[in-house]
Amino acid sequence: MIPIAHVIALSAVLFAIGALGVLVRRNLVVMLMSIELMLNAANLAFIGFARHHGDETGHVFVLMVIVVAAAEVAVGLGILIALFRNRASVDVEDASLLKW
């Protein structure tokens, strides 16, 4: 059995890498992947705590997070494709130029 401290430490490291990717990178594709990494880190923490406590509630939360992540990818990629068609770039600065 893996100790809960190791699972939470791995989850924290993955979340920190994802947060760093969102804050540092300017490419929208990399930012979307970093957000997915952060969501997967939260899923890992949910599963770790659910296994530690012997409860299935964490699994339900993981299923909800996966559904939200799928919706986020669908909407995010749609916006990304529209931005690329209009500006021929996926830079965040070009997205800020789409304001009214």
N, C-alpha and C positions, 0 to 999 in steps of 0.2 A: 504494500500500500504506500502510495506517495504521500508524504506529509503535506498538510494544507498550507504550511508556510511556503513550501516550494512552488505550489500551484499559484498562490497569490503573488509571490515574487515574480514569477514568469509573466503573469497577467499584468503586473505593474510595469515591467520592462517593455512588454509589447505595447501597452497603452502609451508609455512615454515616447517610444519610437514613432508611433502614429501621430501623437500630438506634435512632436518635433517636425515631422513631415508636413503637417498642415501649416505650421507656423513659418517654416523656412522656405519651402518650395513655392514657386510661382505658377507651375503648370497645373491646370485643373485636373488632368488625368492622375497625376501623382497625388494631388490633394484628395481625390475620391478614393484612391487606393489606401491612403493613410487613414481616412475615416473608416473604411472597412476594417483595417487593422485594429483600430480602436474599438470597434463594435465586437470584433472577435476576441479581443482581450477581455471585454466585459462578459462575453459568453463563457470564456474559460473560467473566470471568477465565479460566475453563477453555477456552473457545473461542479467546480471544486467545492463550493459551499454546500451544494445539494448532496454531493456524495459524502461529505464530511458529516452532515447532519442526518443522512439517511432519508431525505425528503425529496419528493418529485416536483416540488414547486419551482425549483431552479430550472428544471427542464422546460416547464411551461414558459418561463420568462425567456429562455433561450429561443424557443420557437417564435415568440413574439418579436424578439430582436432580429431574427432571421427574416421575418416577414417585412419588418421596417427597413432592413438593409436591402432587400430585393426591390422595394418601392423606391428607395433612395437611389439605387443604381439605375432603375428605369427612368426616373425623372432627371437625374443628373446627366445621364448619357444623352437624353433627348435635348437638354439645354446645351450640352457640350457640342453636339452635332450642329445645332442651330447656330451657335457661336462660331464654329469653324467654317460653316458655309458663308456666313456674313463677313467675317473678319480674316479668314484663312490663318487663324492662330488660336491657340488654346491657352494663352497667357491671361492671368487674372486681371492685369491692367486693361486689357482689351475688353473684358467683360464689364468693367466699370464705365466704359464709354457708351454702353447701351442704355443709359438712363435717359429719361425724357428730356 
